[in-house]
Structures are given as C-alpha cells and as structure tokens.
Amino acid sequence: MPTHDKPVALVTGGSRGIGYGIAQALAARGMSLVINGRRPESDVAEAIHGLSPAETLYCQADVANLDDHARMLDAIRDRFGRLDVLVNNAGVAPDVRADLLDASPESFDRLISINLRGPYFLTQAVAKWMIEQRQQDAERQPTIVNVSSISAVVASTNRGDYCISKAGVGMATQLWAARLGEHGIPVYEVRPGVIRTDMTAGVTDKYDKLISEGLTVEPRWGLPEDIGRAVATLASGGLSYATGNVLYIDGGLTSQRL
C-alpha cells in the first residue's frame, strides 16, 4: 500500500458549487484531494485541472449507492493509502418545489437517499478506516465535516423533503460526534445560508429582493469560497475541543433580530 506524505481529503460533490469551493480551500491548505461526483471524468477535467498543483483523484460514484462507497474507498487506498478528512457535501434539491399537501413520495425517497442515507453510510465506512489509521498512528488527526443547510432549522413548506433530509444530517452529526469521540475523531457540521450556486440559479430574483430587504445581516449572497474557508478551518484542526458543533455560514440570516 502506498504511503502518502500529505493529508488526503475526500469531498463528495466536489466538482462544482459549494463542493468546489471547499476543494479549492483544502488544496490551498496543502491537502491532496479526492473529488467525488456522478459525472464522467471527462466532464469535470477542467475543474480538476483548476485544483492544481494539489494531487487530485477523481472518483465517479453515486453517494446514494452503497456499493459505490466501497469501490471509491478502494481507489483511495490504492492511490494514497490514507484518508484524513471526509467532507459530506453532495446533495440535491427537489426536482419540483411542491407544497407539503402535494409532495410526492418519489421526491421524498430520492432526497433522503442522496442527502441523508448515502452520507450516513459513507461516514460509517470511512469512520472504520479512520479508526484503523488512528490505531496504527496516534498522530493522525482525522476529521469529518457534514455540509447541511439552514433548511435543517428553517422551514420551507414547498421543500419539505429537502428540509427533513438536512435536519437528519444535523442529528447524524451529533450521533457520529458522540460515537467517534473516544477515537479522537471530531465531527462538525457547516450550515450554509443562501449561496450563489447552480442550485439557487432558478431563484436568483427572489433572493436578490429578499437580501435587499434585509433577509441577511450581511447584505449579500454567500459564495462557495465562504463555505470553503469554514470547512478548511475545521479540517485543518483550527477549532479544537469542539466536536459536534454546528457552524452557520449564512450572513446572519438565522440571527434573531427585533
């Protein structure tokens, strides 16, 4: 098995949007990268090249497919022989924003599978490997970061399935933090607010108006690099004695104001 001298981070959904902002920030911290996505490697070649000079492995895999998890981790073992950081970032929005009274079970099942079930069991598989690495080398400092959303606590009645999936990620963060504490593996959660990405492109006018009317304390859209800096700080050990914490990167949107 190869021995790689730099920390290795796996970012699911890391070829665009928030995930790519995270990958860029981790690369800037000197980490080697594993970028996961569902698109063929040829479709993400330009994005991967943009992460240079970081050594980067692209793994085409669907986080909702548990068989893909094992294949992806085998590829990481073969290439790097180690994994220090897991960033559960991959997620989807509903194909159709439907009122709770009209929501379909098909949409619910799809979002739970991708946004919650997949990351839950990927974390399980990665955590077992991280425990093994810690047993072999106590100096290793593995970290897990879940990227969820303010939708974990802010209700949107036309995106109930999305909100429930992100609320589940919040509890998964607490569960994994509690379970892995004895092994010295911190688990954190980052909750983005309104971030300018492909996912929010269809509601740009809506949020332009809301932001101009005071939706956020900081009067601007969030950017993928805002989330990237937060995740990189956590992944690099910049916040100690704080496992299980939730970091809101939302421009003050969820701050209570009078």
Residue, then its C-alpha position, 0 to 999 in steps of 0.5 A: m500500500p502506498t504511503h502518502d506524505k500529505p493529508v488526503a481529503l475526500v469531498t463528495g460533490g466536489s466538482r462544482g458549487i459549494g463542493y468546489g469551493i471547499a476543494q479549492a480551500l483544502a488544496a490551498r491548505g496543502m491537502s491532496l484531494v479526492i473529488n467525488g461526483r456522478r459525472p464522467e471524468s471527462d466532464v469535470a477535467e477542467a475543474i480538476h485541472g483548476l485544483s492544481p498543483a494539489e494531487t487530485l483523484y477523481c472518483q465517479a460514484d453515486v453517494a446514494n449507492l452503497d456499493d459505490h462507497a466501497r469501490m471509491l474507498d478502494a481507489i483511495r487506498d490504492r492511490f494514497g493509502r490514507l484518508d484524513v478528512l471526509v467532507n459530506n457535501a453532495g446533495v440535491a434539491p427537489d426536482v419540483r418545489a411542491d407544497l407539503l399537501d402535494a409532495s410526492p413520495e418519489s421526491f421524498d425517497r430520492l432526497i433522503s437517499i442522496n442527502l441523508r442515507g448515502p452520507y450516513f453510510l459513507t461516514q460509517a465506512v470511512a469512520k472504520w478506516m479512520i479508526e484503523q489509521r488512528q490505531q496504527d498512528a496516534e498522530r493522525q488527526p482525522t476529521i469529518v465535516n457534514v455540509s447541511s443547510i439552514s433548511a435543517v432549522v428553517a422551514s420551507t413548506n414547498r421543500g419539505d423533503y429537502c428540509i427533513s433530509k438536512a435536519g437528519v444530517g444535523m442529528a447524524t452529526q451529533l450521533w457520529a460526534a458522540r460515537l467517534g469521540e473516544h477515537g479522537i475523531p471530531v465531527y462538525e457540521v457547516r450550515p450554509g445560508v443562501i449561496r450563489t450556486d447552480m442550485t439557487a440559479g432558478v431563484t436568483d430574483k427572489y433572493d436578490k429582493l429578499i437580501s435587499e430587504g434585509l433577509t441577511v445581516e450581511p447584505r449579500w449572497g454567500l459564495p462557495e469560497d465562504i463555505g470553503r474557508a469554514v470547512a478548511t478551518l475545521a479540517s485543518g484542526g483550527l477549532s479544537y475541543a469542539t466536536g459536534n458543533v454546528l457552524y452557520i455560514d449564512g450572513g446572519l440570516t438565522s440571527q434573531r433580530l427585533 
